[in-house]
Amino acid sequence: MAAHFLMARMKRKNLLDELAAHPVCGDGAMGTLLMARGMTSGACGMAWNIDRADDVKAIHDAYRAAGSQLITTNSFGGSRFVLDLHGRAADVRALNLAAAQVARAAAGEDAWVLGDVGPCGDFLEPVGDLTADEVGEAFRDQIAALLEGGADAILVETMSDPEEMVVGIEAALACDPDVPVIGTYAFQKTATGEFRTMMGTPVAEAISRAVEAGAEIVGANCGAALNLDDYVALCREIAAAAGAAHVIIQPNAGAPQQVNGKTLYLATPEQMAETATRLLDAGARIVGGCCGTTPGHLAAIAQAVARRG
C-alpha cells in the first residue's frame, strides 16, 4: 500500500517545482465546516474521517471545486496525545490513514494532499512535562499513517514553540527523507507592534529554526487577533527570514469578533482576495485560509492566485 502511494506521488508534479514556477492556492478551515455539519464543540473531529467520511470528503470536494490546489487532511489533532483526550489514542493509525485516504480521493491526481500535523497539546520540557523523544515518536506514528494514506507533503502547523516545530519537521523527514515539509507558526502581535509566537520567539528566529530543521516551505497560519493588514506585514518579515524556502500564509477571515456570545470571522471573500494579492506581492507563494474561511473565500483567493500565475 505504501509503495503504491509513493509511486503515485512521484507521478504527480513535484510541489516544490510547481512553486518555483507559479504561486499555489491552499484550502481553508475544516473545523468551521464540520461544525456547520453538526459537529459539537469539543468533539473528536478526527472520528469523522471514519464515522462520517462522506461529510469530510464533501468539504474537501468543495475546496477543490473552489480552486484549491492543496487539500489538507482532517488530522490537526491526530497525535496520540490529543486523541487520548477523546479516548482514541489507540486509533492513531486508523484515523490518520482514513484522513489521508479521504483527502486523496478528493484531490485526485491534479492536486496535492497535505498531511496535517498540529501541536501535541502540551508543552515540551522544560516548560512542560513532555520530552522531545516522546513527542517525536507520537508525530512519527501520525505522519507514517498520513504518508501511507497518500499525503504528498507534511504540514506541521499552528506551532508556537520552535522546539516542537523542529521535532515535527524531523519526524516527517525520519518517515520519508524526500517528503516536502511545510512549517507554519501561529504568531501574535505584541503591544509594541512586534510579531512573536506565544512562546515569545521573534519571527526571524522561529522561521530560521524551521528552515534549519529541513522545512522547504515556511510561514504562518491562524494567529491571535491578527487583522488582514497584520498578515501582510508578517508575510514580509517571514519572506526576509526564509532564505531559499518558499513562503505560505494562511490567514483567518479577519480578526475574530464577539457577536452575541459567538466568535465570528467576518472578512468577506472580496477582502480575502485583495489580501491574497497583497500577500503575493509581499513574497508568499502559497495563500490559503484558516479559521472562518469557507469555499467561498477560497474561490476568491484562487482567482487572485490564478491572476498572478
Beta strands, then each sheet from edge to edge (+ up, - down):
strand 1: 24-25
strand 2: 70-72
strand 3: 112-117
strand 4: 153-159
strand 5: 181-185
strand 6: 187-189
strand 7: 195-197
strand 8: 217-221
strand 9: 246-250
strand 10: 257-259
strand 11: 262-264
strand 12: 286-287
sheet 1: 1+ 12+ 9+ 8+ 5+ 4+ 3+ 2+
sheet 2: 6+ 7-
sheet 3: 10+ 11-
end
